[in-house]
Amino acid sequence: MISISKNSIKQTLKQYLYEYRHIFKKRSFNIFYWLILSILA
């Protein structure tokens, strides 16, 4: 299996989510972002 560091995954995910941030209200976006991070942790 290919090993990818968690920081790399978080950076990529964060970059991807910020591109689509306009879909969410700021509060909803933040909740969604932390939910995803907690799942990955």
Secondary structure, 3 states (H helix, E strand, C coil): CCCCCHHHHHHHHHHHHHHCHHHCCHHHHHHHHHHHHHHHC
